[in-house]
Amino acid sequence: MTRSSAVPTEQSDRRREAMDALRFLIAGLALALVVRIVAVQPFTIPSSSMEPGLVTGDYIVVSKFAYGWSTASLPFDPPMRPGRVMGRSPARGDVVVFRRPSDTSQVWIKRVIGLPGDTVQARGGQVFVNGRAVRRTAMGQARDHDAPDRPVSVVRETLDDGRSYSTYDRGFGQPGDDTPAFHVPAGQLFVMGDNRDNSLDSRWPGDVGVGLLPSENLIGRAEFVLASWRPGASLLKPWTWVRLQTDRLLRPIR
């Protein structure tokens, strides 16, 4: 009797262990989903439009609570009531991740240059905000990360509040160097890529670039580079991990 009664007990123990493991897995997945929706989300830089600060292959962390939450913050951008919960405006100079207005399935990253009420214009490659030129300082020469044979000038831009960041410039006469004056209406933003002559941003209409960006399309603020991979690397292929760019680990995004 003792031997036969042990079999159901062992089976019950295994079932209980399996159910505990399943509950733990479900709880872990639910927690990860909540963190992804509410707090932070990873994002991989797909192009060179934000060089030199961000390069192709950078794996960055985006804070969702920086500007509040909207449907853009949720996976797959479900159709819900427009607007933002606990919405806060970005600061000029913030690097933001957002859903492209003309195709919300696409997630892009740019820098905020114009806030609601601002007028933004490019003249001869220099950015003007409300009629005042953003100060530029030449910092030497470099080469585009995605096209090493393409020389570019490194130009440091400094905003009125003292915030500064580096940009790339291919020289005079590039598309987007001269634009009309854009007035930024309430609830929208004017964004630009730091690789100024290799970025389809608010200087271009929405069917080509970004156009004016509705603030409800914001996903969050880019905070830091968690890791960076050269082309061909993958987390799922350990033999490619030698392509990890260790000099970019945990680099803050300014």
Buried (B, 14 or more C-beta within 10 A) or exposed (E): EEEEEEEEEEEEEEEEEEEEEEEEEEEEEEEEEEEBBEEBBEBEBEBBBBBBBBBBBBBBBBBBBBBBBBBBBBEEBEEEEEEBEEBEBBEBBBBBBBBBBEEBEEBBBBBBBBBBEBBBBBEEBBBBBEEEEBEBEEEEEBBBBBEEEBEBBBBEBBBEEEEBBBBBBBEEEBEBBBBEEBBBEEBBBBBBBBBBBBBBBBBBEBEEBBBBBBBBBBBBBBBBBBBBBBEEBEEEEEEBEEBBBEEBEEBEBE
